[in-house]
């Protein structure tokens, strides 16, 4: 007797593009890998930039990111190791530690610094830039900042761990960061060998994963993604990821804004005229 196979209820996302990024420096000589924001992958609406930094050599990071301005988008800093102290022109100050996240809305303008709170040891983490819609680019600056103990953690019996910064997993674990502009999903998944992780995503979202360590296969096609590799995911409403060995990756998705993007260093607006105005406002101390 032939048993009919139950059709899948989901349209699986497959790997559309792989990218290894390019080596770069930023701030006061901080060495990093730029993964989004390169000639190969300029942006993935609404994501404007993704930098990964990882070094146990103090000369690679000790200069940090001295005071600099931003306008028109959000910065997301997430640490795996080390500590970063931030200060800004509005009087805010704090330290980001491993497992902690800072989601800063620059809005109409803020000047801030991010400096290593250490003189040696491993510093490892990521900074993601998320665009703001034109209606919110001149909003008041603000922060959503959470230490590791306030970031939701999902633990499986197998040992798999999912830290949820924003959005929610298929099991219902919900992250603390709220964003109604692009309704982002931001997950840090430590997947044990042999485990399979499935995550529903809005079919209108752009999505990617960044494989930090291990070896995974993605989708029905089982595309392999190696370490230090970004995989842009194609269309669909779910992604399935299987670990060939113990692995760790970021899974990030968000609603595209589908608006014109004009960039000028630390400013991201919709037109060149708005970029010029941002420089004038900064030089005139109007941030």
C-alpha positions, 0 to 999 in steps of 0.5 A, spaced: 500 500 500 502 506 498 502 512 503 501 519 501 506 524 503 503 529 507 505 536 503 509 541 507 505 547 509 511 551 509 515 555 503 522 553 505 527 559 504 533 556 501 540 560 500 540 565 495 547 568 496 553 566 500 558 572 502 564 572 506 565 580 507 571 584 507 576 586 512 576 593 514 578 598 519 573 603 523 573 608 529 580 609 531 583 603 527 579 597 530 580 591 525 573 588 523 570 584 517 564 588 514 559 583 511 553 587 509 555 594 506 560 592 501 561 592 494 558 585 494 552 586 498 551 593 499 545 592 503 539 588 504 533 592 506 532 594 511 539 592 513 544 597 511 551 594 515 553 588 519 560 588 522 563 583 525 569 584 530 573 578 533 580 579 536 584 577 542 590 582 540 589 589 544 592 593 538 586 591 534 581 594 538 583 598 543 582 605 540 575 603 539 570 608 536 571 615 539 565 620 539 561 620 532 555 622 530 549 618 527 542 620 524 536 616 520 537 609 522 538 604 528 545 601 531 544 594 534 551 592 538 551 585 541 557 582 544 559 575 545 565 576 549 569 582 552 566 589 554 564 596 551 562 602 554 558 607 551 557 614 552 553 619 548 551 627 547 544 626 551 548 624 558 547 616 557 552 611 559 553 604 560 557 598 559 555 592 554 557 585 556 557 578 553 550 576 551 547 584 552 544 588 547 544 595 545 539 597 540 540 605 539 535 609 535 539 615 532 533 618 530 534 626 528 541 626 531 546 623 537 553 623 538 556 617 542 562 613 543 563 606 544 570 604 547 572 597 549 572 596 557 578 592 557 585 592 556 587 585 553 583 579 552 578 577 547 573 582 544 568 579 539 561 581 537 557 585 532 554 591 530 548 591 525 545 598 522 537 598 521 534 603 517 528 607 519 522 609 515 522 617 512 517 618 517 521 616 523 528 619 521 527 625 525 524 622 531 527 623 538 533 618 539 532 613 544 535 606 547 533 599 548 538 596 552 538 589 555 543 585 559 544 578 558 540 576 564 534 580 560 535 577 553 530 571 553 533 564 553 530 558 550 534 551 552 532 545 549 533 538 552 539 536 547 543 542 549 541 547 544 540 554 546 537 560 542 537 567 545 532 571 542 533 579 542 527 581 538 521 577 535 519 570 537 521 563 536 516 557 533 516 555 541 514 562 543 520 565 546 520 572 545 525 577 545 525 584 549 527 589 543 520 592 540 521 595 533 514 596 529 518 599 523 521 593 521 518 588 526 525 584 526 527 577 528 534 577 531 536 570 534 543 567 536 542 560 535 547 555 538 545 548 535 547 542 537 550 537 532 544 533 529 539 538 531 534 541 526 532 548 528 525 551 524 523 558 524 517 561 521 518 568 518 514 573 514 514 571 507 515 579 506 521 579 510 528 580 507 532 575 511 540 572 512 544 568 517 551 569 519 554 562 521 559 564 526 562 557 528 560 549 526 557 547 520 550 547 518 545 545 512 539 550 510 533 548 507 530 542 503 536 543 498 541 542 504 546 548 502 552 547 506 554 554 510 561 554 513 564 558 518 564 566 518 559 566 512 553 570 511 547 566 507 542 571 504 535 567 504 531 567 499 523 567 499 519 563 503 515 563 510 520 558 514 527 556 514 530 550 516 537 549 519 540 543 521 547 542 525 552 537 522 556 539 528 555 543 534 554 550 531 552 557 532 549 562 528 545 569 528 538 569 524 536 576 522 530 578 518 526 584 517 520 588 513 524 592 507 522 599 507 522 600 500 524 607 500 530 611 497 537 610 501 542 616 501 548 615 505 553 620 507 558 617 512 554 616 519 548 619 516 542 615 512 537 619 509 532 618 503 535 624 499 542 627 498 539 634 500 537 631 507 545 628 508 547 635 506 543 638 512 545 632 517 552 635 516 550 642 517 546 640 523 552 636 526 557 642 524 552 647 527 551 643 534 544 642 532 544 634 534 
